């Protein structure tokens, strides 16, 4: 595939042109606030400079909320999973999905890709290559000149003592730093919702150098010449198997607890402008029913991922094989379950993220006061689900809500699109699929808070301003009858 870097220069000019056309209203309207340390408080601190962080920051600026900053704990160019722990060759969503482009065609992935490879290059790809998506996001940040602070790790988030502000503590290469903000957007994906863990019974049984989680960052050549057992039924389990076999593993077995591998994926059916935009308007019982059903049926790997895996020598699937007993013999790992037995050299756990705000030390104050779904909704006995009950109960703009009214009103200033939002905002709320609808709603939540903060000032300015529409004039005297 040929590449023409000159196309990006022309595309940058087109982005500037489209932004100019779409800037109405262009009046700066947000009144500044002074922080307790004398600095100018940020109107919005965006935590996470991945795809949602960049998209919301771009939208905020277009809406004339300009005193913002983004903070990401990773090095520049390594935000999100795309070049760290993600191992698929291509994104799992259709290539024609709209994402962070703010409604501007020139900012879309397709425009960026075609600027380098032409329309024929676009037609030639089946889905978006994973590393190309990271390159696109890097270009997106650069062309919009977004203020990203890399290697700034959020460690505390709490209300400031005065001024209706939020106080954020960071660990940075230059040492501890404090920033004050009027609103905060948490755009930290699955890790920001809790993280991941290896079941303790597996961790206790296996030497650390023989065990990984699919979300760990490592070189898959570590499995060269080994037999690898993988626990999980989703895409990441198959991605792990493919990566291991392509780097020299002799065998990679995907072990599934269910008697059959899931085949259905209703999430594609949900990708309509009705469902993606208005899931948030459904009653709680319906939201719970949709999410519970999706968890019950599971989610298969995409067809191309499945086909790639099964075509590789050494790949196998073991269904109906929960890992009930695991032991290390000193040379190999013996796994038993449901009357079956397998022997491996290494194990990988690919069971996804664990959503639990209590696992995030930086969100301790939020976890202490925020409403969870278990606080607001009681499902039927047959649809109880502990993890779903732990999910934060958010408003339609993605803002946290108080568990006890009046105890923590500052929570409404913190909005989020971590993976735990899916029950409140939609089953694919934290993915590319729904950015077109969720990102503007988050931005509206920030703007709403800022606008209501300054209503007294606006009322005074409304009366003090000169609103004359016409220049002074003198009417001619009417002619005598």
N, C-alpha and C positions, 0 to 999 in steps of 0.2 A: 504494500500500500504506500503510495507516494505521499510525501508531506511537503506542504508549502507554508513556511512560517510567515511569509509576507501577508498571507490572508488574515493573520491575527491583528496586524497593524490596522488594516481597513476595518476589521470587526470592532476594534477598540473605538475608532471614530464613530462607528454606527451606534455603539452603546451610548456614547456621550450624546449623540443626536437624539436618540430615543428617550434618554433621561431628561433632556432639555424639553422635549415635547410633553412629557408626562409629569412635569413638576408642579402643575397647578393643584392646590394653592401653594404658593411658594413663600408665603410670609412666615418668618420665624415667630412662633407663638408661645413657646414654653418659657416661663419666667425662671431665672436662675435661682438656685438655693445655695447658701453658704453652709459648709459642714462645720462641726464643732472644732476641727483643727484649723479653720480658716480657709481651707481649700474650697473650690467649687464642687459641690456634690454632683456626681454623675446623674443625668436624668434616667439612664438605664445602664446597669452593668450586665453584660451578657456573658454567662459562664459556659464556656465551650465554643470553640471556633470551627466546629465541623459544619455539616451542610445546613442544619437548622440554625445554628448560631450565625452563620454568614447570611443566610436568607433573611432572618429577622432583623439583623443589623442593617442590611441594605434597605429593607422596608421602612425601618424607623427613620433612617436618614431621608428617604423620599417623603415621608410624612412630616419632615421638618423637626424631628426629635434628633438633634445633632450632637448633643453633649453625651456621647456614649463611648464605651470601651468594651472590647472583648478580651476575655482571659482564658487561656488554655494551658493545661499542665504539660502538654507535649511540646516537643520541638516543632518549629515551623515546618509544614509539609508532612507532618505525621499525625495530624488531628484525625480522630475517628478511627475506625477499624481498617480502613482500606489498604494501608501498606504496613499494618502491624500484625493483628491476629487474623484478619480475614484471609481466606485461602481459596475462595472460588475464583474462577477465571473471569467471570462476568457477573454483573448485577443480576439479581433474581427477578427483577421487575421488567416489564416490556420497555424497549428502548424509547418509545415515543411518549412516555410519561413526562409531564411537566414537573419541574422541581423548584429550585431556588431562584428562578430567573425574574421574579418580581413582575411577571406579566409582560416582560419585554422580550420579544423574539431574539434580539441580538445577544441577550445574556443567557440564552438556553444552551444546554449541552450540544444539541444538534447544530446550532449555529457555530459554536466553537469547534466542533468536530469537522463540519463541512468547510470551515475556513482553512483548515489544514489539509484535508483529504478529499475535498470535493463532494458533490452529491453522490457520485458513484461509490465513494468510500463509505458514506452513510448507508447506502443500500446494501453494501457488502457485509455489514456486521449484523449479527442476529440480535445481540443484546449489548449493553454498554460494557466494555472491558473494565475490570475493577480498577486497575492502575490508571486508566485514562480518566476515570471519575475523580480520582485524587488529583490528577493534573489539572482537570477542569476546575475543581474547587480552589486550587491554588491560584489559577488564573482569575477566577471570579473575585477572590479577595484582593488581588493586586489591581485589577481593572477598576474596582470600586474604591480602592484606597481605604480599606476598612482598618480601623485602629486595633490590631490584634497584639496582645501582650503574650508572648509565648513563654512557656516554662513558669507560669504563675499558677500555683496550685491552691485552690480555695481550701482553707482549713477551718474557718468559722464564718457563720452568717447569723447575725442577731440584730435586734432593733437597737438603734442608737439611743443614748440617754435622753436626747432632745431633738426637736426639729422634725419629727416624723420621718426620719431617715433610717436606712439600713447600714450596718457596719460590717464590712467584709475584711477578714484577715487572710493573707496569702503568704505562702512560702515561695520565695523567688531566688534566682541565682545571686541576687544582691542582698539577700537576707529577708527577714519578715517585713511585710508591707501592709498598710491599712488603706482601704478606700471606703468612701461613703457614697451611697447611691439612693435615689428616691424609689427606684424599682429595680428588680432583679429578674432576669430570664435565665432559668436553668436549662441549658441545652446540652446535656451531658450523656444522652443516650442510655444504653443498658447499664453501663457501669454506674452512672449517676443515680440509678433506681435502687441500687443495692450492691450489685456486682455478681460474682459467681463463686461457687465453692465446689470442692471435691467432697463427696460424702465422707464423713470422718471414718466410717468403717473401712472404706477403701484406702484412705490415706494411712491408716494405722497398719494395714496389712502389707503394703507394698513399699519398697525403698523409694525415696524421693526421686532418684535418677531414673526410675522405671515408670514414672507416672506424670502425666500432663493433663491440663484442661484445654479444651479447644480454644478458649479465649486467652491462653498464655501466648507469649511471643517467643518463638524458638525456631531453630533451623530443623526442618523435617529430615535432614540427612542423619539425625541422631537415630533414626529407625532403620538405617541401612543394615541389611542382613538379618532383620528381626521379624518376629511374628507379633503383630499389633492387634490387640483387642480394643474395640471402640464401643462405649456405652452411649446409645442415643439413636433416634430414628429420623432426625431432621437433616436439613441441608448441611449443617456444620459437621455432622458425623461423616457424611459422604465426602465432603471437602477434605476432611482429615485423612480419610482412606486414600483418596486420589493423591494428595500431597505425599503421603508416606510411600506409596507404591512407586510413584514417579521418581522418588529419591532413593530407591533401592531396597525398600522393605520386601521381604519375601512373601508375606501374607498380611492382609488387613481385613479383619472381620467386623462388620457392623452388627452389634448385638442389640436386639430390640425386645423390650419387655412385653409388648403387645403380641398377641398370637399372629397378627398380620401387620405388614407395613402399611401405614396410612396411605391412602390414594387420593382422597378428595382435598381440594383447597378452595373453599368458598370465598376466600379473600379476593380472588379475581372477580367473582360475581359481584362483590361489594364495591368494585371500582366504578361507580356511577356518580354523576354530579349530585344526585339526590342523596345517596347513602353517605358519601364522603363529606358532603357539606352539612348534612342535617342529622347525622347520628346523634349529635350532642343534644338534639331536641327530643329524643325519644324518652319515654318514662323510664325510671330506674329499673323496673322489673324487666323491660324489654332489653335494656343494655346488658343487664346481668344474664339474661337468657342467651343472647347472641354470644357473649364472651365465654360463658360456661360451655356452650355447645362446641365452640371452636377448640377449647381445651380438651374436651372429651374426645373429639375425633382426631386430634393431632394434626400435624402438617407434614406432608411428604416433601422430599427434595424436588427441585425443578426437574423436568424430564431430561434436559441436557446433562445435568449433573448426575442423575441416575444412570443414564446411558453411558457416560464416560466411565463411571465407576465399574459397572458390570462388565465392561469390555476389557478391563485391565486384568492381566494374569495375576492371580493371587488374591483377588477380591472375593468376598463371600458375605452373605447376610444370614444371621441366625435369629429368626423370630421366636417368640415365646421363650426367651432366654434372659430372665432377670438375673442379676448378679447377687446371689444370696449368700454365698460363701466364697471368700477369696483368701488364698494363702501363698506365701513366698517360700519356695523350697530351698532357697540359697542359690538356685540357678535359673529357675523359671517360675512363672505365676500360674497357679491352678485356679480356675474360676468354675464354680458349680451353681446350678440353679434350675428349678423345675425338672429335676431328674436328669439334667444334662451336664456335660463337663467339657471344658476347653483348656488348652495350655497356651500361654503367650510369654513373650519376652518383655513386653511393655504394655501398659494400658493407657487409654485416653478416655476422658470423660467429656462428652459432648451433649450435655443436657441443658444448655442455654443459660440465661441470666436468672438470678434470683432477685425478685423485687421485694425489697423491705427497707424502708427509709431508716430503720434502726441500725442498719449496717453501715450507714454513712456518717462518720463522726462530724463532718462539717455541717450536716443537716440536723444535728441533735436538737436545736431549739425548735425547728420545724416539726420534727417527729414528736416532740413533747406536746405540741398544741394543735397540730393539724388533724382535721377530721379524716377518718378512713371510711371506706365503704361499709365496714361492719358497724360503724356508728350511725349510719343513715338508712341502711336497708337490711332487711331480714329476708333472705331467700327461702323458698320452699325447702323442707328437710332434704328432699332428694337432690337438691342443687346447691348444697353447702360446699364451700371451697375456701379453705383457710387463706391461701395466698391471695385470692381475689378480695377477700375481706380486709387484707392489709393494705390494699391499694389506696392511694390518696383520693379523697372525694373532692374533685375540683369543680369550679364553676365553668361555664361554657367558654371562657377565655383562657382556661388553663391555670387560674389562680387558686392557690391553696385557700381553704376555708377553716374557720375556727371549729374545734370540737365543742368548746363551750363558748357561746357568744359573749363578747366583751373581754375575754381573757387575753387574746392576742390579735387585735385588729390589724397589726402590721402584716399578718400573713397574706392579706389581699394584695400586697405589693410584690409578692414573690410568685411568679408564673413559671410554668415548667412544661417541657415536652420530653422528659425522660420516659423510658419505655413503660413505666408504671402508669402512664396516663391513659393507656389504651381502653381501660374500662370506662373512664369518664368521657374521653374525647373520640374514641373509635378504635376498632381492633387493629387498624394499621396507622394510627395517629402519629407514631414516631418514625414512620418510614417515608421513602420518597413518594410513595403512592398518593399521599394526602397532603403534601406540603402546600399545594395550591390553595387549600382551604384552611389548614391549621395555622400556618405561619401568619397570615393576615389577622386571624382571630387573636393570636397571642399579642401581636402589635396593637390591635385595638384595645386589648386589656391594659397595656402599658399606657397608651394615650388617654384612655378613660381616667385612669388614676391620676395622671399628671394634670389633666384638665380640671377634674374635681378639686384637686389640691389648691388650685389658684382661682377658684370661682369668685372669691371676694375681691381679689385684685382685678380680675377681668371686669367685674361689675363696676368697680371704681373707674377703670380705664374706659369702659364703655360710655360713662357719663362725662368724663373729662376730655375725651378726644373730640377733635373737630371733624364732623361727619359731612361737611358740605359737599354736595354732589355738583352743584352749579356754581360757576364763578359769579361774583357780584355783578348786578346789571341794573340798568334803569329802564323802566318801561316808557315808551313814548306816550305822550298825552293823547287821549282820544280826540279825534277831530270833532269840531262842533257840528251839531245836527243841522 
